[in-house]
Amino acid sequence: MLDTRTTDSEVPSPGTQPASAQRNTKFAPEVRKGLLGLGLGNALEWYDWMVFGLLSAFIGPNFFPNTDPLSATLNALAVFAVGFAFRPLGGILLGTLADRIGRRRVMLLSIMLMAGTTLVIAVTPSYATIGPAAGIILLVCRVLQGISTGIEAPLSTSHAVELAPEGREGYVAGIMSFYVNIGILMASLVSFLCSLVIGGAAMGEWGWRVPFIIGALFGFVVLYLRRSLPETLKEEEMATNTPRAVWKGVGKHWLSVLAIVFVVGAAQAYNYAWNVGLPSAARSGFKEDPTAVFALTTVLGVILVVGSWVIGKLADGKAMSRWFLVTRILAIPSVFLMLLYVQPGIGGFAAVLLGGSIVLVLNMTLYNVVSSSLMPKNIRGTGVALGYGIGVALFGGTASYLLVWFQSMNLTWIFPVYVAVLSILSIVFYLAARRSNGIHVGK
């Protein structure tokens, strides 16, 4: 079994070496290959998830009665949110399994679920053809995807942290976030190119299926790459990790789980507001040109990709806790930028979307590694996945719907207040958990 915390050469403990020495610690070839498989899986998850959100204005009328475009879009976003509601179940079931039988097999299962359900969505006939069955099939697929993604992001990051040499947590945060943002960028870019080539009318009829077919094919490629993932749990660790022992440990670290809920929830509420809610409001509420909206979300994707790489380099060898606190404090005032977009105008949409992108990338780069740091290794799969799933379900999955709904009622100001409060709570609970239970990755 691979010793996942060693490198090409023996190095002193990170506590005894300077940050510059930690940054020079090399990754073994097995670790690099493992990070690639884990990272591309994250890219696939976010590609599939974001494509659904970005194309909700087209998906809604195809799977639900097309009496009113806004109502159909809200129905699609409601199904989008249902998928989030099942993430905690995925965290409970697959997280416990990951701490019991190892990370690798669960990582393979999550990709199989995502790729298969994405393909089903791509080929399901519309409401006009099979009636209510179309919406039911869509709902079932989103439930299964919710279970899959309930483990994919938290466990892949935890797996990556366990694979990498100690002291390189900042780099891991950057590289995993880089792949996440590659997935987001791909979703925006593919949607933009399809809209540009096919046209808005054809996108509404059948063109929206093309990005889903691409996602399914991508998933089977990732499945092949993950076959050689190294396992980070030793045989003796798995032997003692009975479900009862795992959940007893999670219970002792309940404050850390609560902190993860808000660390994840605040970041995801901000993220989905920018990447899904604002574009959906622009297209459905303010009737902006879809091609222009997709072009701007693609620019946002580029900023996130480049920014995550840069932040990972800057944070490499540094204290994750300090970086987290600074970036989360910055999120509190920046979320109020969305109040500038209260009437039609692609210029106002661009200003808000890109203006909040820097703080967005700061928060999205670090939050998963910060969450992993709050749980000990033997219960990390379960504890992090549970907190992640609850946080995303309560605050991330509902963000897009809430933003569009508040805008439709001319109450846009409520949403940034909501995200600011979540950000403040995440800081409070993180500090409380760190004081009570300590941190188990980095410093």
Residue pairs with C-beta under 8 A, 6 or more apart in sequence:
1 230
1 231
1 234
1 235
2 30
2 230
2 231
2 232
4 31
4 162
4 163
4 164
4 230
4 232
5 162
5 165
5 166
6 28
6 165
7 25
7 26
7 27
7 28
7 31
7 165
8 26
8 27
8 28
9 26
11 17
11 21
11 25
11 165
12 21
13 166
14 22
14 166
14 167
15 443
17 167
18 317
19 167
19 316
19 317
19 318
20 317
22 165
22 166
22 167
22 168
22 316
22 317
23 167
23 168
23 171
23 316
23 317
25 165
25 166
25 167
25 168
26 165
27 35
27 164
27 165
27 168
30 230
31 163
31 164
31 165
31 230
33 228
34 159
34 160
34 163
34 229
34 230
35 160
35 163
35 164
35 172
35 175
35 176
36 225
37 107
37 222
37 225
37 226
37 228
37 229
38 107
38 156
38 157
38 159
38 160
38 163
38 176
38 179
38 226
38 229
39 156
39 160
39 175
39 176
39 178
39 179
40 179
40 221
40 222
40 225
41 107
41 110
41 111
41 152
41 156
41 222
41 226
42 152
42 153
42 156
42 157
42 176
42 179
42 180
42 183
43 179
43 180
43 182
43 183
43 186
43 218
43 222
44 111
44 114
44 115
44 183
44 215
44 218
44 219
44 222
45 110
45 114
45 148
45 149
45 152
45 153
45 183
46 180
46 181
46 183
46 184
46 187
47 183
47 184
47 186
47 187
47 215
47 218
48 114
48 118
48 145
48 187
48 212
48 215
48 219
49 83
49 145
49 149
50 183
50 184
50 187
50 188
50 275
50 276
51 187
51 190
51 191
51 211
51 212
51 215
52 59
52 76
52 80
52 121
52 142
53 77
53 80
53 272
53 275
53 276
53 279
53 280
53 400
54 187
54 188
54 191
54 276
54 279
54 280
54 294
54 297
55 191
55 203
55 208
55 211
56 73
56 76
56 77
56 80
56 276
56 280
56 400
57 69
57 73
57 76
57 280
57 283
57 284
57 290
58 203
58 204
58 207
58 208
59 76
59 138
59 208
60 66
60 69
60 71
60 72
60 73
60 74
60 75
60 76
60 77
61 69
61 72
61 127
61 204
62 126
62 127
62 134
62 204
62 208
63 75
63 76
63 79
63 124
63 126
63 127
63 134
63 135
63 138
64 72
64 75
64 76
64 127
64 134
64 135
65 72
65 127
66 72
66 127
66 128
69 284
70 284
70 285
70 408
73 280
73 284
73 404
74 401
74 404
74 405
75 135
77 280
77 400
77 401
77 404
78 401
79 135
79 138
79 139
79 142
80 142
80 276
80 397
80 400
80 401
81 397
81 398
81 400
81 401
82 139
82 142
82 143
82 146
82 397
83 142
83 143
83 145
83 146
83 149
83 397
84 146
84 392
84 393
84 396
84 397
84 398
85 146
85 393
85 397
86 143
86 146
86 147
86 150
86 393
87 146
87 147
87 149
87 150
87 388
87 389
87 390
87 392
87 393
87 397
88 150
88 386
88 389
88 390
88 393
89 146
89 147
89 150
89 389
90 146
90 147
90 148
90 149
90 150
90 151
90 385
90 389
91 150
91 151
91 154
91 382
91 385
91 386
91 387
91 388
91 389
91 390
92 382
92 385
92 386
92 389
93 147
94 106
94 109
94 110
94 147
94 150
94 151
94 155
94 385
95 150
95 151
95 154
95 155
95 381
95 382
95 383
95 384
95 385
95 386
96 243
96 246
96 247
96 381
96 382
97 105
97 106
97 381
98 106
98 151
98 155
98 381
98 382
98 385
99 233
99 241
99 246
99 378
99 379
99 380
99 381
99 382
100 238
100 241
100 242
100 243
100 246
101 238
102 231
102 232
102 233
102 238
103 155
103 158
103 159
103 162
103 229
103 231
103 232
103 233
103 381
104 226
104 229
104 230
104 231
106 151
106 155
106 381
107 152
107 155
107 156
107 159
107 226
107 229
108 223
108 226
108 227
108 229
109 148
110 148
110 149
110 151
110 152
110 155
111 148
111 152
111 219
111 222
111 223
111 226
112 223
113 144
113 145
113 147
113 148
114 145
114 148
114 149
114 152
114 219
115 215
115 216
115 218
115 219
115 220
115 222
115 223
116 216
116 219
117 141
117 142
117 144
117 145
117 148
118 141
118 145
118 212
118 215
118 216
118 219
119 212
119 213
119 216
119 219
120 137
120 141
121 137
121 138
121 141
121 212
122 209
122 212
122 213
122 215
122 216
123 209
124 134
124 137
124 138
124 141
125 134
126 134
127 134
127 135
150 385
150 388
150 389
150 392
151 381
151 385
153 180
153 368
153 388
154 368
154 371
154 372
154 381
154 384
154 385
154 387
154 388
154 389
155 381
155 384
155 385
156 176
157 172
157 176
157 368
157 369
157 371
157 372
157 384
158 372
158 375
158 380
158 381
158 384
159 229
159 232
160 172
160 175
160 176
161 169
161 172
161 369
161 372
161 373
161 441
162 232
162 377
162 380
163 230
163 232
164 171
164 172
167 317
167 442
168 316
168 317
169 320
169 369
169 373
169 441
169 442
170 312
170 313
170 314
170 315
170 316
170 317
170 318
170 320
170 323
170 369
170 442
171 312
171 313
171 315
171 316
172 312
172 369
173 311
173 312
173 315
173 320
173 365
173 366
173 368
173 369
174 308
174 309
174 310
174 311
174 312
174 313
174 315
174 316
174 365
175 309
175 312
176 368
176 369
177 308
177 311
177 312
177 361
177 364
177 365
177 366
177 368
178 305
178 308
178 309
178 312
180 308
180 364
181 301
181 304
181 305
181 307
181 308
181 361
181 364
182 305
184 275
184 301
184 304
185 298
185 301
185 302
185 304
185 305
186 301
187 211
187 301
188 294
188 297
188 298
188 300
188 301
189 298
189 301
190 210
190 211
190 214
191 211
191 294
191 297
192 291
192 294
192 295
192 297
192 298
194 203
194 207
194 208
194 210
194 211
195 203
195 207
195 290
195 291
195 294
196 291
196 294
198 207
198 210
199 207
200 290
200 291
203 290
233 241
233 377
237 377
237 378
240 378
241 378
241 379
245 378
246 378
246 379
246 382
247 382
249 376
249 378
249 379
249 383
250 257
250 379
250 382
250 383
250 386
253 374
253 375
253 376
253 379
253 383
253 437
255 429
255 432
255 433
255 436
255 437
256 374
256 375
256 383
256 387
256 433
256 436
256 437
257 375
257 383
257 386
257 387
258 387
258 429
258 433
259 374
259 387
259 426
259 429
259 430
259 432
259 433
259 434
260 371
260 374
260 375
260 383
260 384
260 386
260 387
260 388
260 391
261 387
261 390
261 391
261 394
261 429
262 391
262 422
262 425
262 426
262 429
262 430
263 324
263 367
263 370
263 371
263 374
263 387
263 391
263 426
263 429
263 430
264 367
264 368
264 371
264 387
264 388
264 391
264 392
264 395
264 396
265 390
265 391
265 392
265 394
265 395
265 396
265 422
265 426
266 328
266 331
266 363
266 395
266 419
266 422
266 423
266 425
266 426
267 331
267 363
267 364
267 367
267 426
268 391
268 392
268 395
268 396
268 399
269 395
269 396
269 399
269 418
269 419
269 422
270 331
270 335
270 356
270 359
270 360
270 363
270 399
270 419
270 423
271 360
271 363
271 364
271 396
271 399
272 396
272 397
272 399
272 400
273 335
273 338
273 399
273 400
273 403
273 415
273 419
274 300
274 353
274 356
274 357
274 360
275 297
275 300
276 399
276 400
277 399
277 400
277 401
277 402
277 403
277 404
278 338
278 341
278 349
278 352
278 353
278 403
279 293
279 294
279 296
279 297
279 353
280 400
280 403
280 404
281 341
281 403
281 404
281 407
282 288
282 293
282 341
282 346
282 349
283 290
283 293
284 404
285 404
285 407
285 408
286 343
286 344
286 345
286 349
287 344
288 344
288 346
288 349
289 346
292 346
293 346
293 349
296 346
296 349
296 350
296 353
296 354
297 353
299 354
300 353
300 354
300 357
303 354
303 357
303 358
303 361
304 357
304 360
304 361
304 364
307 357
307 358
307 361
307 362
307 365
308 361
308 364
308 365
311 361
311 362
311 365
311 366
312 365
315 323
315 365
315 366
319 442
319 443
320 366
320 369
320 370
320 373
320 439
320 441
320 442
320 443
321 370
321 373
321 430
321 434
321 439
321 442
321 443
323 366
324 366
324 367
324 370
324 430
325 427
325 430
327 359
327 362
327 363
327 366
328 363
328 423
328 426
328 427
329 423
329 427
330 359
330 362
331 359
331 362
331 363
331 419
331 420
331 423
332 420
332 423
332 424
333 420
334 356
334 359
335 356
335 416
335 419
335 420
335 423
336 416
336 420
337 351
337 352
337 355
337 356
338 352
338 356
338 403
338 412
338 415
338 416
339 412
339 413
339 416
340 348
340 351
340 352
340 355
341 348
341 349
341 351
341 352
342 348
342 407
342 412
368 388
369 441
369 442
370 430
371 384
371 387
371 388
372 380
372 384
372 441
373 439
373 440
373 441
373 442
374 383
374 384
374 430
374 433
374 434
374 437
374 439
374 440
375 383
375 384
375 440
376 440
377 440
380 440
395 422
399 415
399 419
402 415
402 418
403 412
403 415
406 412
406 414
406 415
